[in-house]
Every structure is written in structure tokens, then in C-alpha cells.
Amino acid sequence: MKLIAILFLCSRLLPSLTQEGVSQKIDCNDEDLFQAVDAALKKYNSRNQSGNQFVLYRVTEGTKIVGSEIFYSFKYQIKEGNCSVQSGLTWQDCDFKDAEEAGTGECTATVGKRGTKKFSVATQTCKITPGNGPVVKAEYTCVGCVHPISTDNPELQPILKHAMEHFNNNTGHSHLFALEEVKTAQRQVVAGLNFEVTYTIVQTNCSKKHFPLLTPECKSLQDGDAGECLHSAFVDIKQRIADFSQKCDLYPREDLVKPLPENCPGCPQNIPIDSPELTEALGHAITKLNTDNSHPFYFKIDTVKKATSQVVGGMKYFIEFIARETACSKESNTELTANCEVKPVGQSLNCNANVYMRPWENKVEPTVNCRALEMITMMRRPPGFSPFRSVQVQETKEGTTRFLNCEYKGRPSGAGAESAPGSKAESSHLAQ
């Protein structure tokens, strides 16, 4: 029955090829060419019951014949991706496997177009060359998983350098900022490396008017603005930063607090921001914030900036902290718990809390005032509207077959494949 169905489909689609039709030129900007290749590759991947999906590399030859029906006849090259055929993902969601491990192939297909968006595969044959097999790596039991790395790892240096240059070149602040501290870092091995880094930045004494770039003369200002950033970067196999995103929360620093007098009973006293003495007061402060705030999600304290205590017929705490939105909604959770994780991209608040406590009377009076931090999100623009990068076009004498080099550019250039000519110019401003 399956064979009969295939023959019936072919009998419906193929007659137009034998009829007199007009051959038209096609190039890498033909949107229907990509749709036809997409239909053919999805058809191929759907036939496999195990293993990984294949990802489009480039289209090398193509003809468009317009008759009573429209047909695309083309050749395209594919490479093995890192998504299994049973993952539920499409091939566009996959990256290439490492070049030595990945299988490669070349397919010849004929795809008919009916209506405006319906594409049907009439014929297709693929020749697959298996890869060399997986490379044994013993550092982690899960090679493709996200793993934490040291904040002073040398691999982070070009990423952080690029991050600061991008921030200073794309913000309207009057002064340059410098890196203060790397807080966390993690890495994932894909067809290249994915990095995610959180770090703090500080305003320097170098104005953009007089300093185009950071120099050793640029020193951080204790009373200047500061911020915290989350930076994601993809480094391809050629050690280039091929893609990145940056999100920074800026907050102004208050004027320098004058040193508090020592040996002054009843005067405010500075407390270390990690002091266990603050635990209870912080708990009352965040509870008060979440109770008074109408936001649908809970906030949790992320960073304590400074704190003081004062003995006044009890204990009074003055605390400044940063609170961040979590993934725990108030609708689904009765209270904030330790399992509530901060959202990677969520609201941030700069808060000042005043917590008055008289434990012997079981009396607690917290007040909290917060303001939203300025959120600056900068991301690299996605590829152009055409999913292909056009390289060369060559026609045969008959004028029907065209040799193309339409490299698929819906993924970072260089991830397991050779870069097409022209791609260097497109990403050179990202490379170190």
C-alpha cells in the first residue's frame, strides 16, 4: 500500500516536468527555494527512526520550472546536527556536530509547489557519508551540558574585553565603564563554545569626550554609577565571537557615606554585608516587599550593597539591597522559598529597607522603598531576511541548470562548517 501511495503521488506531481514549461532563474534570495529545501530536508529527517537529524549546509544546484504547476529541482548538502530525530525539534533548532564526528551528505530532490505555501516532495535521493564517530572526552560525563568554570579562566578574557567595548560603545552614558568583578561563569561545548558570565561594572573618571577607549589612566569612581551584567557569547571553532547578547542593570551610587564615629553608643554602626546578624532583618524586608508589591511574581534579595545597625530601645537596621524577580508566581506559591530561582531576564529593584525590631516584645516594623533599575538590553541583530548567503552563481549552456552556493546562514557562521566568502565582513566587528 505504501508503494502504491508513493506511485500515486509521483503520478500526480511529475507530469508537469514532462510537459512544456518555462525554466526560470533562481538565486539565493528566492524565498520559495528555501521553503522547498526545508520541505525536502524535513521529509528526509522524518524517515529516520534513530540517530541525529541532519542540518542544511548549502544548496549547490537548482532549477525552477514553471508550467501548469511549479517545480523546484535542486541539489543540497547537509551535515549531521546535535539534535536527535526523536527530540521534537526541527533541523533549524540544531547546531552542527563537531566536524570530525559529523556525518555529511548530498541530496537531489524535486519539490512541487501548489497554492502559495504548500510544498510536496516528488522525488528525493540522499547519499550519506558517516562521520568518524564520537571523540572520547573524560572531563565531564555529560560533554554537551552546561558546566561552571572558574571566574579567572583565561578563556573569559576576550569575551569580557569584547563585552566592555560593546557596552561603552553602545550606551549613552557620559563616562566609560570598567570591569569590576566576575561573579559567575559557565560554559557549554556545542559546535564551538557557549559562555554565560555575570559581572559587575563601575563608572570610571574617563569621559567619552576625552577618552575613546579605556586606558590605564581610567580609574573607578567610588561615588560613580555601577551595574551588573549578564553576558552570553558563542565562540565558534575558529575562536571568533560569532554571536552574543548583553543585559546590564545600571544603578547610581549614592554619595559617599561619611565614616561613622567609633565608640559612639546609640550611633549607627556599619555591618559587613554578609553578616549573619542581617539574616532576620533581610527576611522581614523581603517579606514586606513582596506583600506590598502588586507584581505577580515574588522577588528575592540578590545583592546586599550596604547595611548599618543602631541601638534605639531595640535594634534598627538600615539596609540597601538589589532584589530580582523570580520564576515563582504568587498565584501558584503561597510564599517565597529557597527554590525560587531568579529569572535570567526579569525586573530588578534597588531597595532601601528600615527594619525596627524589639525581639522581647515580638515586635517588627519593616518599611521598604524600591525603584526599578534601568534595564539596558543589547543584542546582535539577527541575520537578514534571506535565510541564505549568496556566494556564486553559474549557468550552464542550456540555461536550465544553475550552480549555486546558497549557504544556510540561520545559525552562527563557522559552527562546524567553513565560512562562506562574505561572512567575514558580516561578523568581523564581533571578532576579537
ABEGO torsion letter per residue (X at the ends): XAAAAAAAAAAAAAAAAABBBBBBBBBAABAAAAAAAAAAAAAAAAABABEBBBBBABBABBBBBBBABBBBBBBBBBBBBABBAAAGBBAAABBBBBAAABBBBBBBBBBBBBEAABBBBABBBBBBBBBAEBBBBAABABAABBBBBBAABAAAAAAAAAAAAAAAAABABABBBBBABBABBBBBBBBEBBBBBBBBBBBBABBAAABABBBAABBBBAABBBBBBBBBBBBBAAGBBABBBBBBBBBBBBBBBBBBBBGBBGBBBBBBAABAAAAAAAAAAAAAAAAABABABBBBBABBABBBBBBBGEBBBBBBBBBBBBABBAAABABBBAABBBBABBBBBBBBBBBBBBAAAGBBBBBBBBBBBBBBBBBBBBBBABABBBABBBBBAAGABBBBBBBBAABBBGBGBBBBBGAAAAAAAABX
